[in-house]
Amino acid sequence: MESNTSNNPFFSVIIPTYNRAGFITPTIKSVQKQEFAAWEVLIIDDGSTDDTSQRVAALSDTRIQYLPKLNEERGAARNYGFLRAKGEYVLFLDSDDLLLPDHLAVLYSTIQRLGAPNFIATKYNFDRDGILADSDLATVTEGWYGLDFFVRGNALACNICVRRQNSDLRLFEEDRRYAAVEDWMFMLENMQRDQVYIVDAVTLTMNDHDARSMRSDNSTLVRKLQLALDWMLARVTLTPEQRRMLIGRVYYLCAIHAYADDHRKEAMGYARRAAPNLPRGQAVTLLIRCLIGLRAVEWLKKIRT
């Protein structure tokens, strides 16, 4: 593998963080343990009030830059890091997730084989209290994926590696109203003109803890999803079929989050809006779950076991 020089890294790893001092050290160490050595890390501290800075300083590694800034949310933090990156490729890593040791090596070998793709990603799994589980990417075949794939949702989350010198690249939406959905917006906007190559290798673990952004307040996520849908329909050029699939997916997610709070009437309303745009089986299952409610479903599960 290539040796690292601080002035000429192949990869720039952007880690935005906000009050994640309890997670940040293992995340950074997972980069330090990479088999591929030509990297730099940019920690973008988005206004933390905990001891994140001391945790980073304790690692004492010249390949790691600590860049504090005013709090503007993760989209702005990722863009801030991207504009300061030196690597040929930039990848985004959440401050509570872990790279497996071969992550950068797998990306590098695939980049060399493909010949400088603009977007590339590997697969990941989830760690929930020490128990590993597959992500939605587990059954995805290795290859190129574009807009048709991402109108069905963003299975990549923000685990994406991008070529820095891509003049067509659109950076992340910085409006904090879209926080937690901005990665999906990023993929949709960029996939209008390009595709991402997904490698059939699990090289990253997402920490599925209770404070994770997608486990935050369900009503807030529903509101953000609806705002994001308006943004997506205004900013992304879609065929009628792609538009239908996108609307179905967004309202499906709204229904699921409302259902998780046992807001049956609200969930049913979203399910009705989603159903005409979903596969029949999925639509029927969603409608039944929302109709009977979370507590009834949990009760049925208990009596069956």
C-alpha positions as CSV (number, residue, x, y, z in Angstrom):
1,M,0.0,0.0,0.0
2,E,1.0,3.6,-0.5
3,S,2.6,5.3,2.5
4,N,0.9,8.4,3.9
5,T,2.2,11.9,3.7
6,S,0.3,14.6,5.4
7,N,0.5,16.8,2.2
8,N,-0.6,14.1,-0.2
9,P,-3.3,11.8,1.2
10,F,-5.4,9.7,-1.2
11,F,-8.4,9.7,1.1
12,S,-9.8,12.5,3.2
13,V,-12.1,11.2,6.0
14,I,-14.6,13.9,7.1
15,I,-16.0,13.3,10.5
16,P,-18.6,15.9,11.6
17,T,-19.4,15.7,15.3
18,Y,-21.5,17.4,17.9
19,N,-21.3,16.4,21.6
20,R,-20.2,12.8,20.8
21,A,-17.2,12.7,23.0
22,G,-18.2,9.3,24.3
23,F,-18.1,7.9,20.7
24,I,-15.4,9.9,18.9
25,T,-12.2,8.1,20.1
26,P,-13.2,4.6,18.8
27,T,-14.3,6.1,15.5
28,I,-11.0,7.9,14.9
29,K,-9.0,4.8,16.0
30,S,-10.9,2.8,13.4
31,V,-9.3,5.1,10.8
32,Q,-5.9,4.8,12.4
33,K,-6.1,1.0,12.1
34,Q,-6.7,1.1,8.3
35,E,-4.6,-1.3,6.2
36,F,-4.3,1.5,3.6
37,A,-2.1,4.3,5.0
38,A,-2.6,7.3,2.7
39,W,-5.3,9.2,4.5
40,E,-6.0,12.3,6.5
41,V,-8.9,12.9,9.0
42,L,-10.7,16.1,9.4
43,I,-12.8,16.3,12.6
44,I,-15.4,19.0,12.1
45,D,-16.6,20.0,15.6
46,D,-20.0,21.6,15.0
47,G,-20.1,23.6,18.2
48,S,-19.7,20.8,20.8
49,T,-19.9,21.8,24.5
50,D,-18.4,18.5,25.8
51,D,-14.8,17.4,25.9
52,T,-14.5,16.4,22.3
53,S,-11.5,18.6,21.7
54,Q,-9.6,17.0,24.6
55,R,-10.4,13.5,23.3
56,V,-9.1,14.3,19.9
57,A,-6.0,16.0,21.2
58,A,-5.2,12.9,23.3
59,L,-4.7,10.9,20.2
60,S,-1.7,13.1,19.2
61,D,-1.7,12.2,15.4
62,T,-0.5,14.7,12.8
63,R,-2.7,13.1,10.2
64,I,-5.8,14.3,12.2
65,Q,-7.0,17.9,12.0
66,Y,-9.4,19.2,14.6
67,L,-11.5,22.0,13.1
68,P,-14.0,23.6,15.5
69,K,-16.8,25.8,14.1
70,L,-20.1,27.4,15.1
71,N,-23.1,24.9,15.2
72,E,-24.8,24.8,11.8
73,E,-25.8,21.1,11.6
74,R,-24.2,18.2,9.8
75,G,-24.7,19.3,6.2
76,A,-22.8,22.5,6.7
77,A,-20.1,20.6,8.7
78,R,-19.6,18.1,5.9
79,N,-19.3,20.9,3.4
80,Y,-16.8,22.7,5.6
81,G,-14.6,19.7,5.7
82,F,-14.9,18.9,2.0
83,L,-13.7,22.4,1.1
84,R,-10.6,21.9,3.3
85,A,-9.8,18.3,2.2
86,K,-6.7,17.4,0.3
87,G,-7.4,13.9,-0.8
88,E,-8.3,12.7,-4.2
89,Y,-11.3,11.1,-2.7
90,V,-13.4,12.3,0.3
91,L,-15.5,10.0,2.4
92,F,-17.9,10.9,5.2
93,L,-18.0,9.1,8.5
94,D,-20.4,9.7,11.3
95,S,-18.7,10.2,14.6
96,D,-20.3,7.2,16.3
97,D,-19.5,4.6,13.5
98,L,-16.5,2.4,12.8
99,L,-14.5,1.5,9.7
100,L,-13.4,-2.0,9.5
101,P,-9.6,-2.3,8.9
102,D,-10.0,-3.0,5.1
103,H,-12.4,-0.2,4.3
104,L,-10.0,2.2,2.6
105,A,-8.1,-0.7,1.0
106,V,-11.3,-2.0,-0.6
107,L,-12.3,1.4,-1.8
108,Y,-8.8,2.1,-3.2
109,S,-8.5,-1.2,-5.1
110,T,-12.0,-0.7,-6.6
111,I,-11.3,2.8,-7.6
112,Q,-8.1,1.7,-9.4
113,R,-10.1,-1.1,-11.2
114,L,-12.9,1.2,-12.3
115,G,-10.8,4.1,-13.3
116,A,-11.7,7.1,-11.1
117,P,-15.5,6.8,-10.4
118,N,-17.2,9.9,-9.0
119,F,-19.1,8.0,-6.4
120,I,-18.3,4.7,-4.7
121,A,-19.5,3.0,-1.5
122,T,-19.2,-0.3,0.3
123,K,-21.8,-2.1,2.5
124,Y,-22.3,-1.8,6.2
125,N,-23.9,-3.6,9.1
126,F,-25.5,-2.4,12.4
127,D,-24.3,-3.0,15.9
128,R,-27.1,-2.9,18.4
129,D,-25.8,-3.5,21.9
130,G,-23.1,-5.8,20.6
131,I,-25.4,-7.7,18.3
132,L,-24.6,-7.4,14.6
133,A,-27.4,-7.1,12.0
134,D,-27.4,-6.7,8.2
135,S,-28.4,-3.4,6.6
136,D,-30.8,-3.1,3.6
137,L,-27.7,-3.2,1.4
138,A,-27.0,-6.9,2.3
139,T,-28.9,-8.3,-0.8
140,V,-27.9,-5.6,-3.2
141,T,-25.8,-6.9,-6.1
142,E,-22.4,-5.2,-6.7
143,G,-22.5,-2.6,-9.5
144,W,-23.7,0.8,-10.6
145,Y,-26.8,2.4,-9.2
146,G,-28.5,5.7,-10.1
147,L,-31.6,7.7,-9.5
148,D,-34.0,4.7,-9.8
149,F,-32.3,3.1,-6.8
150,F,-32.4,6.2,-4.6
151,V,-36.0,7.3,-5.2
152,R,-36.8,4.1,-3.2
153,G,-34.8,5.5,-0.3
154,N,-31.2,6.0,0.7
155,A,-29.9,2.7,1.9
156,L,-26.3,4.1,1.9
157,A,-27.1,6.7,4.6
158,C,-24.0,9.0,4.4
159,N,-21.5,6.2,3.9
160,I,-20.4,7.5,0.5
161,C,-17.0,8.2,-1.0
162,V,-16.8,10.9,-3.6
163,R,-14.1,12.1,-6.1
164,R,-13.1,15.6,-4.9
165,Q,-12.3,17.0,-8.4
166,N,-15.8,16.5,-9.8
167,S,-17.1,19.7,-11.2
168,D,-20.7,18.5,-11.3
169,L,-20.7,17.6,-7.6
170,R,-23.5,19.2,-5.5
171,L,-22.7,19.5,-1.9
172,F,-25.0,19.0,1.1
173,E,-28.0,21.1,1.8
174,E,-27.1,23.2,4.8
175,D,-30.5,24.3,6.0
176,R,-30.8,22.7,9.5
177,R,-34.5,22.0,8.9
178,Y,-33.5,19.1,6.7
179,A,-31.0,17.6,9.2
180,A,-31.2,13.7,9.2
181,V,-32.6,13.7,5.7
182,E,-29.8,15.8,3.9
183,D,-27.9,12.7,2.9
184,W,-30.8,11.3,0.9
185,M,-31.2,14.8,-0.7
186,F,-27.5,14.7,-1.5
187,M,-27.7,11.4,-3.3
188,L,-30.9,12.3,-5.3
189,E,-29.5,15.6,-6.5
190,N,-26.2,14.0,-7.6
191,M,-27.6,10.9,-9.1
192,Q,-29.5,13.0,-11.7
193,R,-26.2,13.1,-13.6
194,D,-24.2,10.2,-12.3
195,Q,-24.2,6.8,-10.6
196,V,-22.6,5.3,-7.6
197,Y,-20.7,2.0,-7.6
198,I,-21.6,-0.2,-4.6
199,V,-19.0,-2.8,-3.7
200,D,-20.2,-6.1,-2.3
201,A,-18.2,-6.0,0.9
202,V,-19.2,-5.0,4.4
203,T,-16.4,-2.7,5.6
204,L,-18.2,-0.4,8.0
205,T,-20.3,-0.8,11.2
206,M,-23.0,1.7,12.1
207,N,-23.6,2.1,15.9
208,D,-27.4,1.7,16.3
209,H,-27.6,3.3,19.7
210,D,-30.6,5.1,21.1
211,A,-29.2,8.6,20.5
212,R,-28.7,8.0,16.8
213,S,-30.3,10.6,14.6
214,M,-32.7,8.2,12.9
215,R,-33.9,7.1,16.3
216,S,-34.7,10.7,17.4
217,D,-38.2,12.2,17.9
218,N,-40.5,10.6,15.4
219,S,-42.8,13.6,14.9
220,T,-39.7,15.7,14.1
221,L,-38.6,13.1,11.5
222,V,-42.0,13.1,9.9
223,R,-42.0,16.9,9.6
224,K,-38.5,16.8,8.1
225,L,-39.4,14.1,5.6
226,Q,-42.3,16.2,4.3
227,L,-40.1,19.2,4.0
228,A,-37.5,17.1,2.2
229,L,-40.1,15.8,-0.2
230,D,-41.0,19.3,-1.3
231,W,-37.3,20.0,-1.8
232,M,-36.7,16.8,-3.7
233,L,-39.7,17.4,-6.1
234,A,-38.5,21.0,-6.7
235,R,-34.8,20.2,-7.2
236,V,-34.6,16.8,-8.8
237,T,-35.7,16.0,-12.3
238,L,-37.8,12.8,-12.2
239,T,-39.8,10.7,-14.6
240,P,-43.5,10.2,-13.6
241,E,-42.6,6.7,-12.4
242,Q,-39.7,8.0,-10.3
243,R,-41.8,10.7,-8.8
244,R,-44.5,8.1,-7.9
245,M,-41.9,5.9,-6.2
246,L,-40.3,8.8,-4.3
247,I,-43.7,10.0,-3.0
248,G,-44.6,6.5,-1.9
249,R,-41.4,6.0,-0.1
250,V,-41.5,9.3,1.8
251,Y,-45.1,8.8,3.0
252,Y,-44.3,5.1,3.8
253,L,-41.5,6.4,6.2
254,C,-43.9,9.1,7.6
255,A,-46.4,6.4,8.3
256,I,-43.9,4.1,10.0
257,H,-42.6,6.9,12.3
258,A,-46.1,8.0,13.3
259,Y,-46.9,4.3,13.9
260,A,-43.9,4.0,16.1
261,D,-45.4,6.7,18.4
262,D,-48.8,4.8,18.2
263,H,-50.4,7.8,16.5
264,R,-52.9,5.6,14.6
265,K,-54.9,8.3,12.9
266,E,-51.8,10.2,11.7
267,A,-50.1,7.0,10.6
268,M,-53.2,5.9,8.7
269,G,-53.4,9.2,6.9
270,Y,-49.8,8.8,5.7
271,A,-50.3,5.2,4.8
272,R,-53.3,6.1,2.6
273,R,-51.1,8.6,0.8
274,A,-48.3,6.1,0.4
275,A,-50.4,3.1,-0.6
276,P,-51.2,4.0,-4.3
277,N,-47.5,4.4,-4.9
278,L,-46.3,1.2,-3.2
279,P,-46.2,-2.4,-4.3
280,R,-49.5,-4.0,-3.4
281,G,-48.2,-6.3,-0.7
282,Q,-46.2,-3.6,1.0
283,A,-49.2,-1.2,0.8
284,V,-51.6,-3.8,2.4
285,T,-49.2,-4.6,5.2
286,L,-48.6,-1.0,6.0
287,L,-52.4,-0.2,6.0
288,I,-53.1,-3.1,8.4
289,R,-50.4,-2.2,10.8
290,C,-51.4,1.4,10.9
291,L,-55.1,0.5,11.3
292,I,-54.6,-1.7,14.3
293,G,-51.8,0.3,15.9
294,L,-48.5,-0.5,17.5
295,R,-49.8,-1.7,20.9
296,A,-52.1,-4.2,19.2
297,V,-49.3,-5.5,17.0
298,E,-47.0,-5.9,20.0
299,W,-49.7,-7.7,21.9
300,L,-50.2,-10.1,19.0
301,K,-46.5,-10.8,18.9
302,K,-46.5,-11.6,22.6
303,I,-49.4,-14.1,22.4
304,R,-47.8,-15.8,19.4
305,T,-44.6,-16.4,21.4
